């Protein structure tokens, strides 16, 4: 083990001492850049159908598994997850995805300008197909601190 002794500037290597401190500034700079990159790209990674949800003060339900989402746009077109489907084939596709599990949670998102009858027609078709956990989604008002889309009261057969 080598030691340097400061001899008051008289020694040959007296002014060069080993540095024992770690410079963390570059590490902090890299971490802040990564944080900003993830903060900007995370919202862009969510995919879905753009639906203007109505606002409600209903409390959020606890969801234990990944729900299936059925979206109905303002023009009446129906989407299962991100794929457009016809009303006549929606039950068959839901059963294939849910692997014939009638307890699989299904959220129905309907545009606020859509006729209520169209939303009920879709929900009725899904419940007639044997699914028991079907719920409507609504958007929380801007003053609430809860997440943007929360399920309202579940529909019953």
Residue, then its C-alpha position, 0 to 999 in steps of 0.5 A: x500500500x503506498x502513501x504520499x506524505x505532504x512535505x510542504x511542497x519540497x517533495x517531488x510528488x507532494x502536490x498530487x494526492x489521490x482523490x477519494x471522492x466520487x463525482x456523482x454529477x454525471x450520474x445525476x444528469x443521466x438519471x434526470x434525462x432518463x426520467x424526463x424521457x420516461x415521463x414524456x413517452x409513458x402517456x404516449x404508450x397508452x392505446x385505445x379508441x378516443x371516446x368522450x366519456x360523461x363525467x360522474x362522481x361515482x367511486x372507483x371500483x377495485x379491479x383485480x384483473x385486466x378488464x376487457x373494454x368495449x368502446x362505442x364511438x359517437x357515430x355508433x361504431x363498436x370497438x373491442x379493445x382496439x378492433x372494430x367489431x359488429x354487434x352480432x359478433x361481439x359475444x363470440x369474440x368476448x367469449x374467445x378472449x375470456x376463454x368462456x369465463x363468464x366472470x371476466x370483467x367487461x367495461x363499456x365506454x360510451x361517448x356522452x353524445x351517443x344515444x342511451x339506447x345504443x349503449x343499452x343495446x350493446x350491454x344487453x347483448x353482452x349480458x345475454x351472452x352470459x357475462x355477469x360483470x359488465x360495468x359502464x365507465x365514466x370520467x371523473x370531474x376535473x376537481x376530483x383527484x381520482x384517475x380519469x376513467x373509473x367504472x360506475x355501478x355494474x349492470x345486472x342481468 
